[in-house]
Amino acid sequence: MATQTTTTTASAPDDAVQMRRLGTNGTVLQERNSDLTGEDHVEPETHSAEEAQEYPTGLKFWVIILTISALVALGGLDTNIVATAVPSITDYFHTVADVGWYSSAFRLCSCAFQFVFGKLYKLFSIKRIFLLAQAIFLVGSLLCSTAATSSMFVLGRAVTGAGFAGIIGGFFTILVHILPLRRRPFFCGILGIIESVAILAAPIVGGLLTQSLGWRWCFRINLPIGGVALLMTIFLFPDPKPSDTSITFRQKLVELDLLSNLLFIPALTSLFIALSWAGTKYPWKDGKVIGPLVAFAVLIIAFLYNQRRRGDAAALPPRLIKNRNVIAAAIFTMCCNSASNVLEYYLPTYYQVVREYSPSRSGYMMVPIVIGATIGMLLCGSGTSTIGYYTPFMLFSSALMPVFAGLITTFGVNTNFARLILYSGVYGFASGIGFNAPISAVQTVLPTDDVSLGLSIVLFAQHFGPAVSIAIAQVSFTNEISANLARLVRGLNPAAIEDQGLSEIVGRAPPGLHEEILVDVGRSVSKTWYLSVGLTSATLIGSLLMEWRSVKQKSA
């Protein structure tokens, strides 16, 4: 989420394009721009002459925004849509061996390919790379919807995740070329809301599609919508060229730093394998866990060495890693998103097992978080565009999140319904009000040529953090619950919990122990939420480290 400026080119001007009048010193004297109501207004803004560019407006602008919104919604749905479809998928393939990878393959590739696409957007045509990402996403969806084996389905999920990595990085990069800086926070907030709602609604949508049309429609639905989005991108999206057009294709391949990516992707794969097995399938000290961890350590050291050796030509340029605002944005994003994912991952378990709600009612109980996050994101986006600063929203978020994350850990068997709604809703608001601020920060402090790389760092943190934190929380949960229930349920261990599921364990418990088991399950769920309390507290590091820079004034 450097103040040097660069020249950017835009699509050919027409009657719907915004016009700027520049003074001889490069100061914008007047700017004619259409606000959200379509009215023209004039306001002063300091920019260098090189930054003056033309933005699409009117119908063309809104079609671009609608297209991006559709792609973001599809990616958000794909993140979690497999959850409710798993039983039907495993019945079709007659195996449960790959269940963990149905979700992990998508998350792994959406993390691992962030730096690849960050470089691609910097070196090549933004429009063409965005089209490539969409094509990869659609190919992955096609593989999933036509898979004949479980392995082919996992491959499809991995390909879809790689495509989504390019889409999520691409739309933030495209916003730089279709909106002036001061208007970006609002639209980042809108797109963030769309993705969040899609992620939370995905299990419900997946359940409805699986029940009415079959599990393959969870992925077929991407094809017609994604196909229309692909056509809209071809015909309507601007195609800004890289600032340095003299660099040859061979030089671009060298700067792409393929070696780093060949080290980084297997490193993350090794880490994901270790975390998915540790403490559940195998003990931490087992060689099958230690081996992948050692492989991860060796590969990541080699990756970091290569970054240092290549300097600013690396996939992860040191100048960005050393930038305090990029560091702050990555810390805040990783901790905030990790904490929220852990809470949202285990709240349905709490509602369905401890409170014994139906799956549909459990889904409705997640609505307060969605509404709270929506209000928070809208307030952050409009507030940042109005006052110019995003740092206050990060500080407010860091102050409020730990309080309500801590209150959520008090949820028990008989917690008052009003408290369930209030605590989860205010937590959603607290996380939402700071969630998109790091994106605004990166777009504000970095020169245009570095924005895609800076965004790739923040987006990697946003996806990598939850993948690791949920794995850690799952190990904590299974170990805690097996210890709590071992005295009540004979033969219970982490592997048994993985195989049987909590509802089955609770359902076959003796009637006299039912209430006691629910209390123990609730206590085990609360232990995972302690991790969220720590992570939300750590967001304060990022908030305090972030500079106070205005989106209204990006000086030369």
C-alpha positions in Angstrom: 0.0 0.0 0.0 9.6 7.9 -2.8 7.8 10.6 -4.0 9.5 10.5 -7.4 7.1 10.9 -10.3 7.0 9.2 -13.7 5.3 9.8 -17.0 2.3 7.7 -17.8 0.4 7.4 -21.0 -3.4 7.0 -21.3 -5.9 6.1 -23.8 -6.9 8.6 -26.5 -8.9 11.5 -25.2 -12.6 11.9 -26.1 -15.5 14.0 -24.9 -15.9 11.9 -21.8 -12.4 12.4 -20.6 -11.4 14.6 -17.7 -9.3 17.7 -18.6 -6.7 19.4 -16.5 -5.3 22.9 -16.9 -1.7 23.2 -15.8 0.4 26.2 -14.8 3.9 26.7 -16.2 5.4 25.4 -13.0 3.6 22.1 -13.2 0.9 23.0 -10.6 -2.6 22.0 -11.3 -4.5 25.3 -11.4 -7.9 23.8 -12.0 -9.2 20.3 -12.5 -12.5 19.4 -14.1 -13.7 16.2 -12.8 -17.0 14.4 -12.3 -17.8 13.4 -8.7 -20.0 10.5 -7.9 -23.1 12.5 -8.6 -21.9 13.4 -12.1 -21.5 17.1 -11.3 -18.4 19.1 -12.3 -16.4 20.9 -9.7 -13.0 22.6 -9.5 -10.5 22.2 -6.7 -6.8 22.9 -6.3 -4.3 20.0 -6.2 -0.6 19.9 -6.3 0.9 17.5 -8.8 3.8 17.4 -11.2 3.1 18.0 -14.9 4.3 14.5 -15.6 1.5 13.0 -13.5 -1.2 14.9 -15.4 -3.2 12.2 -17.2 -6.6 11.6 -18.7 -9.1 9.4 -16.9 -12.2 7.7 -18.4 -15.5 9.0 -17.2 -19.2 8.4 -17.8 -20.5 5.1 -19.1 -17.1 3.8 -20.0 -15.8 4.4 -16.5 -18.7 2.6 -14.8 -18.5 -0.4 -17.2 -14.9 -0.8 -16.2 -15.8 -0.6 -12.5 -18.6 -3.1 -12.9 -16.3 -5.5 -14.8 -13.7 -5.3 -12.1 -16.4 -5.8 -9.4 -17.6 -8.9 -11.1 -14.1 -10.4 -11.3 -13.5 -9.5 -7.6 -16.8 -11.2 -6.6 -15.9 -14.3 -8.6 -12.5 -14.5 -6.9 -14.1 -14.0 -3.4 -16.6 -16.7 -4.1 -13.9 -19.1 -5.2 -12.0 -18.6 -2.0 -14.6 -20.3 0.1 -17.2 -21.8 -2.2 -15.7 -25.2 -1.9 -16.5 -25.5 1.8 -20.1 -26.7 1.5 -19.4 -28.6 -1.7 -16.7 -30.9 -0.1 -19.1 -33.7 0.9 -20.5 -34.0 -2.6 -17.1 -33.7 -4.2 -15.6 -36.4 -2.1 -18.6 -38.7 -2.8 -18.0 -38.3 -6.5 -14.3 -38.9 -6.4 -14.6 -41.6 -3.7 -11.7 -40.2 -1.7 -11.1 -37.8 1.2 -7.3 -37.9 0.8 -7.1 -34.5 -1.0 -9.8 -32.6 0.9 -7.3 -30.3 2.6 -5.9 -29.2 -0.7 -9.2 -28.3 -2.2 -8.9 -25.0 -0.3 -5.2 -24.8 0.3 -4.2 -25.2 -3.4 -6.2 -22.0 -4.2 -4.8 -20.0 -1.2 -1.2 -21.2 -1.9 -1.2 -20.1 -5.5 -3.0 -16.8 -4.8 -0.1 -16.1 -2.4 2.8 -17.5 -4.4 2.1 -15.7 -7.7 1.7 -12.2 -6.2 5.3 -11.3 -6.9 5.2 -12.8 -10.4 2.3 -10.7 -11.4 3.7 -7.7 -9.6 6.7 -7.8 -12.0 4.6 -8.6 -15.0 2.4 -5.5 -14.5 5.6 -3.4 -14.1 7.3 -4.7 -17.3 4.5 -5.5 -19.7 1.2 -4.1 -20.9 -1.1 -3.9 -17.9 -4.1 -4.6 -20.0 -2.6 -7.7 -21.6 -1.4 -9.1 -18.2 -4.8 -8.5 -16.7 -6.3 -10.4 -19.7 -3.8 -13.2 -19.1 -4.8 -13.4 -15.4 -8.5 -13.7 -16.3 -7.7 -16.4 -18.9 -5.8 -18.4 -16.3 -8.7 -18.0 -13.8 -11.2 -19.3 -16.4 -9.0 -22.2 -17.4 -8.7 -23.2 -13.7 -12.5 -22.9 -13.4 -12.9 -25.1 -16.5 -10.6 -27.7 -15.0 -12.5 -27.8 -11.8 -15.9 -28.0 -13.5 -14.8 -30.9 -15.7 -12.4 -32.7 -13.4 -12.6 -36.5 -13.7 -10.2 -37.2 -10.7 -9.5 -35.6 -7.4 -5.9 -34.7 -8.5 -7.3 -32.9 -11.6 -9.6 -31.0 -9.3 -6.7 -29.9 -7.1 -4.8 -28.8 -10.2 -7.8 -26.7 -11.3 -8.0 -25.1 -7.8 -4.3 -24.2 -8.0 -4.6 -22.7 -11.5 -7.7 -20.7 -10.4 -5.7 -19.4 -7.4 -2.8 -18.3 -9.7 -5.3 -16.4 -11.9 -6.9 -14.7 -9.0 -3.5 -13.5 -7.8 -3.2 -11.7 -11.1 -6.7 -10.3 -11.0 -6.5 -9.0 -7.5 -3.1 -7.3 -8.2 -4.3 -6.1 -11.6 -7.4 -4.3 -10.5 -5.5 -2.2 -7.9 -3.0 -1.4 -10.6 -5.7 -0.4 -13.1 -7.3 1.9 -10.6 -4.1 4.0 -10.7 -4.9 4.6 -14.4 -8.6 5.2 -14.3 -8.9 7.4 -11.1 -7.1 10.3 -9.6 -5.4 9.5 -6.3 -7.9 11.2 -4.0 -10.8 9.2 -5.4 -9.1 5.8 -5.2 -9.7 5.1 -1.5 -13.5 5.2 -1.9 -13.5 2.7 -4.8 -10.9 0.5 -3.1 -13.4 0.4 -0.2 -16.3 -0.5 -2.5 -14.3 -3.3 -4.1 -13.1 -4.5 -0.7 -16.7 -4.7 0.4 -17.6 -6.8 -2.6 -14.8 -9.2 -2.0 -15.6 -9.6 1.7 -19.3 -10.1 1.1 -18.5 -12.7 -1.6 -16.1 -14.6 0.7 -18.6 -14.7 3.5 -21.5 -15.6 1.2 -19.5 -18.2 -0.7 -20.5 -21.2 1.6 -24.2 -20.3 1.3 -24.0 -19.9 -2.5 -22.0 -23.1 -2.8 -24.6 -25.0 -0.8 -27.5 -23.7 -2.9 -25.7 -24.5 -6.2 -24.6 -28.0 -5.0 -28.1 -28.8 -3.8 -30.0 -27.6 -6.8 -27.6 -28.0 -9.8 -24.7 -30.1 -8.6 -21.2 -29.3 -7.2 -19.7 -28.6 -10.7 -21.9 -25.5 -11.0 -19.9 -23.9 -8.2 -17.2 -23.5 -10.8 -19.2 -23.4 -14.1 -20.8 -20.2 -12.9 -17.4 -18.5 -13.4 -17.3 -19.2 -17.1 -20.1 -17.0 -18.5 -19.5 -14.2 -16.1 -15.8 -14.3 -16.6 -16.2 -14.6 -20.4 -18.2 -11.3 -20.5 -15.6 -9.6 -18.2 -12.9 -10.8 -20.6 -14.7 -9.1 -23.5 -15.3 -5.9 -21.6 -11.6 -5.8 -20.8 -10.6 -6.2 -24.4 -12.8 -3.5 -25.8 -13.1 -0.9 -23.0 -10.1 -1.0 -20.6 -7.3 1.5 -21.1 -3.9 0.2 -22.1 -1.2 2.3 -20.4 2.3 1.5 -21.6 5.3 0.9 -19.4 7.3 4.1 -18.9 10.5 2.6 -20.3 9.6 1.4 -23.8 13.2 1.0 -24.9 13.8 -2.2 -22.9 13.9 -5.3 -25.1 11.8 -8.5 -24.5 15.0 -10.4 -23.5 15.8 -7.7 -21.0 12.3 -8.0 -19.6 12.7 -11.7 -19.1 15.9 -11.1 -17.2 14.3 -8.5 -15.0 11.3 -10.8 -14.4 13.7 -12.8 -12.1 12.4 -16.3 -12.9 14.9 -17.9 -10.6 13.4 -16.2 -7.5 10.0 -17.4 -8.4 11.3 -20.9 -9.0 12.6 -20.8 -5.4 9.7 -18.9 -3.8 6.8 -21.1 -5.0 8.2 -24.4 -3.8 9.2 -22.8 -0.6 5.6 -21.8 0.1 4.4 -25.2 -1.0 6.7 -26.9 1.5 5.5 -24.6 4.3 1.8 -25.3 3.5 2.4 -29.0 3.5 4.2 -28.9 6.9 1.5 -26.7 8.5 -1.4 -28.9 7.1 0.2 -32.0 8.6 1.7 -30.8 11.8 -0.1 -31.7 15.0 -3.0 -33.4 13.2 -1.9 -36.0 10.7 1.7 -36.3 12.1 3.4 -35.1 15.3 5.6 -32.0 14.9 8.7 -34.1 15.5 7.8 -36.5 12.7 10.2 -36.5 9.7 7.3 -35.9 7.3 6.8 -32.5 9.0 10.4 -31.6 9.7 11.4 -32.4 6.1 9.1 -29.8 4.4 10.0 -27.3 7.1 13.7 -27.8 6.3 13.0 -27.5 2.6 11.1 -24.3 3.2 14.0 -22.8 5.3 16.6 -23.7 2.6 14.6 -22.4 -0.3 13.6 -19.2 1.4 17.2 -18.5 2.4 18.2 -19.0 -1.2 15.3 -16.7 -2.4 16.4 -13.9 0.0 20.0 -14.3 -1.1 19.0 -14.0 -4.7 17.0 -10.8 -3.9 20.0 -9.3 -2.2 22.3 -10.3 -5.1 20.0 -8.8 -7.8 19.3 -5.6 -5.9 16.6 -3.4 -7.5 16.2 -5.9 -10.4 14.9 -8.5 -8.0 11.3 -9.8 -7.8 11.2 -8.2 -4.3 13.3 -5.1 -4.7 15.2 -4.1 -1.5 14.2 -0.4 -2.0 10.6 -1.4 -1.4 11.4 -3.8 1.5 13.3 -1.0 3.2 10.4 1.6 2.6 8.9 2.2 6.0 5.4 2.8 4.6 5.5 -0.5 2.6 6.6 -2.3 5.7 3.9 -0.7 7.8 1.3 -1.5 5.2 2.4 -5.2 5.1 2.4 -5.6 8.9 -1.0 -4.0 9.4 -2.6 -5.9 6.5 -1.1 -9.3 7.5 -2.1 -9.0 11.1 -5.6 -7.5 10.5 -6.6 -10.0 7.8 -5.1 -13.0 9.8 -7.0 -12.1 12.9 -10.3 -11.6 11.0 -9.9 -14.9 9.2 -9.3 -16.8 12.4 -12.4 -15.3 14.0 -14.5 -15.9 10.9 -13.2 -19.4 10.5 -14.2 -20.5 14.0 -17.4 -18.5 14.6 -19.5 -21.0 12.5 -18.0 -23.8 14.6 -19.0 -22.0 17.7 -22.5 -21.3 16.5 -23.2 -24.8 15.1 -21.5 -26.9 17.7 -21.6 -24.9 21.0 -24.8 -23.0 20.4 -26.3 -25.9 18.3 -27.6 -23.5 15.6 -28.5 -24.9 12.1 -26.0 -24.2 9.3 -28.3 -21.6 7.8 -28.8 -19.8 11.1 -25.1 -19.9 11.6 -24.7 -18.2 8.2 -27.1 -15.5 9.2 -25.1 -14.9 12.4 -22.2 -13.8 10.3 -24.2 -11.0 8.8 -23.3 -8.5 11.7 -19.6 -8.8 10.8 -20.4 -8.2 7.1 -22.5 -5.2 7.9 -20.0 -3.8 10.3 -17.1 -4.3 7.9 -19.1 -2.7 5.1 -19.8 0.4 7.1 -16.2 0.6 8.2 -14.8 0.3 4.6 -17.2 2.9 3.3 -16.3 5.3 6.1 -12.6 4.8 5.5 -12.9 5.3 1.8 -15.1 8.4 1.9 -13.2 9.7 4.9 -9.8 9.3 3.3 -11.0 11.0 0.1 -12.4 13.9 2.2 -9.7 14.6 4.8 -6.8 13.2 2.6 -5.2 11.0 5.3 -5.5 7.3 5.8 -3.3 6.9 8.9 -6.0 8.0 11.4 -8.3 5.2 10.3 -5.5 2.6 10.8 -4.8 4.0 14.3 -8.5 3.9 15.2 -8.8 0.3 13.9 -5.8 -0.8 15.9 -7.3 0.7 19.0 -10.7 -0.9 18.6 -10.0 -4.3 17.2 -8.2 -5.9 20.2 -10.9 -4.7 22.5 -13.7 -6.5 20.7 -11.6 -9.5 19.6 -11.0 -9.9 23.4 -14.7 -9.6 24.1 -15.5 -12.3 21.5 -13.3 -14.7 23.5 -15.9 -14.5 26.3 -18.5 -16.2 24.1 -19.8 -19.3 25.9 -22.7 -21.8 25.9 -25.2 -19.3 27.3 -23.9 -15.9 26.0 -26.7 -13.4 25.6 -27.8 -13.0 21.9 -27.4 -9.3 22.0 -23.8 -9.6 22.9 -23.2 -12.0 20.1 -24.5 -9.4 17.6 -22.9 -6.4 19.2 -19.4 -7.8 19.7 -19.1 -9.4 16.3 -20.7 -6.4 14.5 -18.4 -3.8 16.1 -15.4 -6.0 15.5 -16.4 -6.1 11.8 -16.6 -2.3 11.8 -13.2 -2.0 13.5 -11.4 -4.3 11.0 -13.2 -2.7 8.0 -12.3 0.9 8.8 -8.6 0.2 8.5 -8.6 -2.7 6.0 -8.0 -0.7 2.8 -5.8 2.0 4.2 -2.6 0.1 3.4 -3.6 0.0 -0.2 -4.1 3.7 -0.3 -0.8 4.2 1.4 1.2 2.2 -1.2 -0.6 4.1 -4.1 0.2 7.4 -2.4 3.9 7.1 -1.4 5.3 5.1 -4.3 6.0 6.3 -7.8 3.6 5.0 -10.4 6.2 2.5 -11.8 6.6 0.9 -8.4 2.9 0.8 -7.4 2.3 -2.7 -8.8 5.3 -4.1 -7.0 4.3 -2.4 -3.7 0.8 -3.7 -4.1 2.1 -7.3 -4.6 3.9 -7.1 -1.3 0.8 -5.9 0.5 -1.5 -8.4 -1.2 1.0 -11.2 -0.5 0.8 -10.3 3.2 -3.0 -10.2 3.0 -3.2 -13.7 1.6 -0.2 -15.4 3.3 -1.0 -14.3 6.8 -4.4 -16.0 7.0 -3.1 -19.2 5.4 -0.5 -19.5 8.2 -2.6 -18.2 11.1 -5.5 -20.6 10.3 -3.1 -23.5 10.2 -1.6 -22.5 13.5 -5.1 -22.0 15.0 -6.2 -25.4 13.7 -3.3 -27.1 15.4 -4.1 -25.3 18.6 -7.8 -26.1 18.4 -7.4 -29.9 17.7 -4.8 -30.3 20.4 -6.8 -28.3 22.9 -10.1 -30.0 22.3 -8.6 -33.5 22.3 -7.0 -32.7 25.7 -10.3 -31.3 27.0 -12.5 -34.1 25.8 -10.1 -37.1 26.2 -11.5 -37.6 29.7 -15.0 -37.7 28.4 -14.8 -39.4 25.0 -12.6 -42.5 24.9 -10.1 -42.8 22.1 -10.3 -39.2 21.1 -7.2 -37.6 19.5 -6.5 -35.0 16.8 -6.7 -37.5 14.0 -10.1 -38.7 15.2 -11.4 -35.1 15.2 -10.2 -34.7 11.7 -11.9 -37.9 10.5 -15.2 -37.7 12.5 -16.0 -34.0 12.9 -17.2 -32.3 16.0 -20.9 -32.6 15.4 -20.6 -36.4 15.2 -18.5 -36.5 18.4 -20.9 -34.3 20.3 -23.9 -36.2 18.9 -22.7 -39.6 20.2 -21.8 -38.4 23.6 -23.7 -39.7 26.6 -26.7 -37.4 27.5 -25.4 -36.7 30.9 -22.1 -35.3 29.4 -23.7 -33.2 26.6 -23.6 -29.9 28.4 -20.0 -30.5 29.7 -18.8 -31.3 26.2 -20.3 -28.2 24.8 -18.5 -26.1 27.4 -15.2 -27.8 26.6 -15.7 -27.2 22.8 -16.5 -23.6 23.5 -13.3 -23.2 25.6 -11.2 -24.8 22.8 -12.7 -22.4 20.2 -11.9 -19.4 22.5 -8.3 -20.5 22.7 -8.0 -20.0 18.9 -9.5 -16.5 19.3 -6.6 -15.5 21.7 -4.4 -15.6 18.5 -6.7 -13.0 17.0 -6.3 -10.8 20.1 -2.6 -10.9 19.7 -2.7 -10.3 16.0 -5.0 -7.3 16.3 -2.8 -5.8 18.9 0.2 -6.2 16.6 -1.6 -4.1 13.9 -0.6 -1.1 16.1 3.0 -1.6 15.0 2.0 -0.9 11.4 -0.3 2.0 12.3 2.4 3.8 14.3 5.1 3.1 11.6 2.9 4.5 8.8 3.8 8.1 7.8 1.1 10.8 7.6 0.8 11.4 3.9 -2.2 13.0 2.1 -3.8 11.5 -1.0 -4.7 15.0 -2.0 -1.1 16.1 -2.4 1.5 13.8 -4.0 4.5 16.1 -4.4 7.1 15.8 -7.1 
